[in-house]
Amino acid sequence: MKGIIAFDSVNGNTKQVAEAMAEELRTAGLETELVFLKDGASSPTGDVLFIGSPTRGGKMTKGTARFIESLDVEHWKNKPIFVFDTVGPLSKDEAKRKSQLEMIGRGGKNAAVKMSDLATQRGLRVRSPVMHFAVVGMWGPLAPDALTLAKEAARSALASVSR
């Protein structure tokens, strides 16, 4: 089984999350390919796809949108797709940050929800939940627990695929 993690990153935060997820997929025994969207990636092929973007002005990056629009729908329409974003700046306090992430998860002004909507419009099936990872400053760093949460999210996503 092959996992693809396609991501865009502006300040390196989303890249760190993608790398942590890739590490978890490899630990689970998957051949894993990291695809940095700024390198002009075309539609990759695999068995499970993760797409990540920073949230910029409540939206995904233009590169992420172009990538989703270029995906081979015939290849991906029946395969699991997961989306994630990095959002911030959020509180440095863990309890407040958790509450902020829950509120973000209920709202639609973030990259992950926009990615899910765009992929769904194209006939692709995005699996729930969309994933959000906290940035505690305007440009970083990631929250102290973000990479651990990214690995847990990847592990949980894979478990849902194998059910």
N, C-alpha and C positions, 0 to 999 in steps of 0.2 A: 504494500500500500504506500502511496506517495502523497505527502502533504505539501501544499504550497502556501507560503505566507507572503503575500504581496502587501507592500506598505509604502506610504509616503511619509516623509519626516522633514520638518523644517528646522527644529532645534535639537534633534537627536533623541527626543523622548519616545516617540513612536517607534523609532528604530530599536531602542533598548527593549521595549515591550515585545516587538516582533522577534528579536533575538532570544529573549527568555522563552517565548512560546515555541520557537524552533528547537531550543534545547530540550524542552519537555517532549516534543514530538519525537525527537531522536532517541530520547531515553525510553520512550514507548516502543521503539523499534521501527519507526517510520522513516523511509527515505524522505528527506525534507529539503525543499528548495526555498531560499529566501530571495524575493524579487523586489528590488528597490525601484519604485516606479519612476523616479527621476532618471533612471538609466534607459527609459523608453521601452519598457517591457511589452511584449505582445502577449496574446492570450496563452498562458501556460496550460499544460495538461497535467492532471493528477487525479487523485481520488477524493481529496478533501481540500477546501480552499478557505483560508483566513485572509480577510482584507482589512487593512488598518490605515487610519488617517488621523492627523491632528484635527481638532475642531478649531476652525478659523472663522470667526464671525458667525458661529452657529452652523457652519457648513463643513463639508469635506473639502479637501484641496481639489483644484481643477485636474491635477494629474490623476487623482483617485477616480474622479468622475469619468475621465477619458478611459481609464483602465476598465471600469465596470461596463462602460458602453462598448468596449472592444472585445469583451469576453465572448468566447464561442458558446452561444446558448445551447447548441446541440450537444456539446460535450458536457456542460455544467448543469443543464436543466434538472437532472435527477440525482445530482451529487450534492453532498452537504457543503454549505457555504456559511461561514461565520464572519461577523463584522465586529471590529473594535475601534475605539478611538482613545485619544488622550485629551483630557479636558482640564482647564485651569484658568487662572490660578484658584486653587481651592485651599481650604484651611490647613494649617500645619497640625492642628489638633485632630487626632484620629477619629474621635467620636463625631465632631462637627463635619469632618471630611466624609465620613460614612453617610451621614445624613444628606450632605450636599450631593453625593453620588446617587443616592436613592431618588432625590428630587430630579436630577438630570435624567435618570432612567425613566422617569414618568413624563418628561417633557419631550418635545420634538426638535428642540434647537441644539442639535449636536450632530457631529459627523456620522456617527454610527447609525442613527435613525435615518438620516438622509441617504446613506449608502444602502441600507436595507430597502428603503422605498424605491430607489433607482433600480436596484437589482430585481426587485419584485415586478416592477413595471416591464422589465425585459423578459419576464417569464422564468426567472430563476427563483429558487427556493432558499431563502435565508433562514437558518435555524435560530431559534431563541435560546438564550437571551442575547440581545446585543450587549457588547461589553464596553465598559468605560474604565479608564485608568487615570488616576489623579496626578496632576502636575501642581506643585505647591507654590511656584513662583510664576511670573508672567511668561518666562521662557524656559523654566525648569528650576530645580530638578524635579524628577518624579518623586511622588510621595514615597516614604521609606518602605511601605508595604506593597508598592505597585508591581514590582517584578515577581514577588511571591504570589500575588493575586493573579498575575498573568499566567504563571505556570499552572496554578490551580484551575484557571479558566480553560486553558488548553487541555489539561487532563480531563476535565469534566466534559468538554466538547467531544473529545475522542470517545469517552465512555458512552455518550449519547448516540454516537454513530454506530458503535458496535452492538447496540441493543436491538 
